[in-house]
Amino acid sequence: MQTILGANGQIAIELAKELKKKYTSNIRLVSRNPKKVNETDVLFSANLLDKQKTEEAVKGSEIAYLTVGLPMNTKMWVNQFPIMMRNVIHACKKHQTKLVFFDNTYMYAQNDTPLTEESQFAPVGQKGRVRAEITNMLLDEINSNNLEAVICRAPEFYGPGKTQSITNAIIFDNIKNNKKLKVFISDTTLRTLIWTPDASKAMALIGNMPDTYNQTWHLPCDDFRLTYKQFIALITKVYGKQFEYTVVPKIAFKIGGIFNTQMKELQELLPRYKRDNIFVSTKFKKRFPDFTVTTYREGIEQIKNDTIILNRKSTK
């Protein structure tokens, strides 16, 4: 049995597909309101804030994948993420279950230094600090040989389906809704984005290899990094349509944050858009040289095609 904890997001959906395709049909999906991805999936309703229910959710699992996400709400992150991580660690230790943790980059310094698995944590703001806290919580268990686990870290997403990311929200969602595109702070800094299906496929691969555990892995991204200006230019070529965009300055977030909770929550992340973001995944690519990374053009083409298909369905 392989279990996905936090099973309703796009990362979890793609992970369930990949596990079924290549590794096992014995998959348990866990969330408050889980929905089947594959016909053979077993559904288990649980709140990971509940220690007992988390134990029950993990019981009988060889591998558990922690992919849970929370809304962009600092108070919720601070109050809930540490509890969920403690409960999952406890459950995995009790049932001798391997843990694969899907992590992000919020705990890293928000500067232009290339990021590797050895980069030191230097979080900016509360969301970054809580991500560092829960990751260190797991690292302590790994380093103490209390738990067999692995950390899979990804930069910002872009992708198909229900992918929730800043890039999807300000670019691809606006394309779908015929709105002007937006870019935060700068359109001339280099960005590293990961295609969500690649992240899930790589995590499934890492989770099912015996030599990958008790370490951190940066998940694979296209090394041909682009600025948002170049990214939107590529979108224009793929769609065959000119897209205009606005660069939203920092002052707009300060003013907007007074009235808009979402803009207030985003302020902590703005330094990363002011500087180049170079996320290095060389370690993974050396270990898995046959893994095919989706190029930005290929990803954009798939999003375009998915949108066309959805539009056709909606007009029937």
Secondary structure, 3 states (H helix, E strand, C coil): CEEEECCCCHHHHHHHHHHHHHCCCCEEEEECCCCCCCCCCEEEECCCCCHHHHHHHHCCCCEEEECCCCCCCHHHHHHHHHHHHHHHHHHHHHHCCEEEEEECCCCECCCCCCECCCCCECCCHHHHHHHHHHHHHHHHHHHCCCCCEEEEECCEEECCCCCCCHHHHHHHHHHHCCCCEEEECCCCCEECEEEHHHHHHHHHHHHCCCCCCCCEEECCCCCCCEEHHHHHHHHHHHHCCCCCEEEECHHHHHHHHHHCHHHHHHHHHCHHHHCCCCECCHHHHHHCCCCCCCCHHHHHHHHHHHHHHHHHHHHC
